Amino acid sequence: MIVLGVTGRSGCGKSTVTSEFALRGVPAADGDQISREVLLPGSPCLGLLAQRFGSDILRADGTLDRRLLADRAFATQEGTAALTAITHPEILRRVREKKQQAAQNGARLFLIDGAAIIGTPFEAECDRLLVVTAPLEQSVARICARDGISEQMALRRLNAQLPEQTLRQKADHILCNDSTPEQLRQKTRLLLAELLEEANAPKKQ
């Protein structure tokens, strides 16, 4: 089974690529979704977060006050590191669980979808890395339209992420989203066919 990490900067069109894989039945672990799930009631992370950042980050009904947690966690580098140290092992455990399940089900290709794969423990879980890129002005326009924020805020968000050049240097495959969504989907389908052909090829003795 080939494990493909799919990543890219905000507004690059990564979700168009991953939805195309999903349409064709490729199993995946969505890192962003799992990151949200580990902060839901019942997760072992909540008690640890309350110990570190204060019991008042948990509301009376057991749900997390995400804004209060963010205010405290991101106020210092030490706080951000503590948040990562508490949540990442649980996210990683769930990603590995999904990966193992896909392998047991006989999948030939498995996606790990995440904004932050390169330079994190998730990178080692991938056999290959696919980076989705887009021209800066197009990314900014997409972020503004999607999130209803100003160009300045969109640029600030992009500047806080890894530079595109860093992502490109790590990539095994690059899909450049510089045209229409349909063209990106077409490029994705071609790459998917190539990967499945490789994954299904008989192994040489």
N, C-alpha and C positions, 0 to 999 in steps of 0.2 A: 504494500500500500504506500503510495506517495502522499506525504503530508505537505501540503502547500500553504505557506503563510501568505495571506493577502493583506497588504497594508498600503498606506498612502496618506498624504496630508489632507487636512480638512478641505472639503469642496472639490476633491479630485475626481469624484464619481465612483468611488470604491463600492458603494452600495449597488450601483447599476451592475458592476462586475459580479459581485457575490450573489445577487438575485438571479443572474443568468445561470450561474453554477447550480443554484438551488432549484431552478426550473427544470434542470436536467437531472435532478435527483442526487446531486453530490452532497453527502452529509457534511456538516460543519459545526464548529464550536465558535459561536459569536462572542468574542471577548468583551465587547461593550455591554451586551445583554447579560453575560455572566457577572460582570462587574456590578451591574445593578442588582442582580439576584442575591449576591453575597451580602447585600445591605438590607435584605428583607427580614421581617420577624422570623425567628427560628434558625437563622444563620449563626454559626459559632463566632462569627466576627463581631457581632453586636456587643456582646459582653466585654470583649477585649477592647473594643473602641471606647466603650463607656468608662472602663478602668483608666484608659490613657487620656481621654479628652473630656471626661466629666460625665456623671450619670444623667445630667440634664439634657444631653444630646438625644436621650430616649424619651419619647412622649409617654403619657400615662397608658396609652393603648399598646405600647411596645414598639411602635414604629419609630424610625430614625428621623430626626430633624436634620435633613441633609445640608441645609443652608448653615446651620449652626456648626455642624461638623466641618464643613468646608472653610468657614471663617476661622476656626481654630487650627485645623490641619494645615492650611495653606498660608498661615500667618508667618511661619518660619520654615526654613529648610529641614530642621529637625522634626517638625510636625509632619511635613510632607513625607519624610523618610519613614516615620512611625506608621503613618496610614498605609503606605506601601508594604511595610514589613508585616502588618496585620492582615491585609486583604489579599496580597499576591499569592501566598501559599494555598489559600482556599480556592482562588480563581484557577490556579495551576492544577490543583487536584481535580476540579470539575472538568477542565479542558482534557486532562489525561483520561478521565473516565469516559468522556464522549469519544475520544480517539480509540480507546480500547474496545468500546462497544461497536464502533464502525468496523474495526478490523475483524472482530468476531462475526459480524454480519457479512463479511466477505467484500467490503468496499475496496475498490482499487485506488480511489482518490479521496482524500479527506482535507477539508479546509480549516485553517485556523484564521479567523477574521478579526483583525484588531488594529486600532490606530497606533498602539504602542507595542510593536513586536521587536523591532530592531533595538539592540542594546538592553533588552530585558530578558528574564529567564525563558520567555515564550519563544525566543529565537532558536534556542537549542531543541525545541520540540518539533521544528520544521525541517524537512529535507530540502525544500526549495523555498525561495521567497519571490513573490510576485508583487511588484510595486506599480501602483496606478499613479500616473502623473497628469498634470494639467497646467497650461499656462497660468501664471499668477493672476492676471486680470480676470480670467474666466473663473478661477477658484474663488476670488473675492466676490464676484457677482453672484455665484451660486450660494455662498455662505450668507450674503446679505438677503437674498431672496428667500432662502430656507429658514433662517433664524430671525429675520426682521431686524437686523442690526446695521450700524453704519459701516462704511468702507474702512474707517479708521479702526473700529473694533475688530472687524474681520482680519485686517492686516496684523493687528496686535496678536490675535489668536494664532495666525500662521507663523508669526515671528517667534512664538513660544514653542513651536514644534521643531522637530529635526529638519535641517535643511534638505531640500530635494536632492542635492548632490550626494549627501550622506546616504540617503535611501537608494539612489541609483548605484552607488558603489557596492552595495550589499546585494543587489537584485540579481536573481537568476533569469527572471523574465520581467519585462517592462511593457505596460500597456499605456500608451499616450492618449489621453482623452482631450484632443484638441479640435474635435469636430462635433458631429451630432451624437446623441445617445444611441441611435441605431447603429452608427459606425462602431461605437465602443462595444456594443453587444456583439456585433459581427466579429470583431477582433477577439473577443472573449470566447466565442464559439470555436474559432480556429485554434486558439491555445488549448481549450478543453479537449478538442479532438486529438491534438498532438500529445497531450499528457495521458489521455486514456489509452491511446495506441501504445505508448511507451510502457504504461503500467500493466497492460494486458499482454505485452510481448513475452514469449517464453524466455525464461532466464537461461543464459548460457552456462553450461556445466564447467 
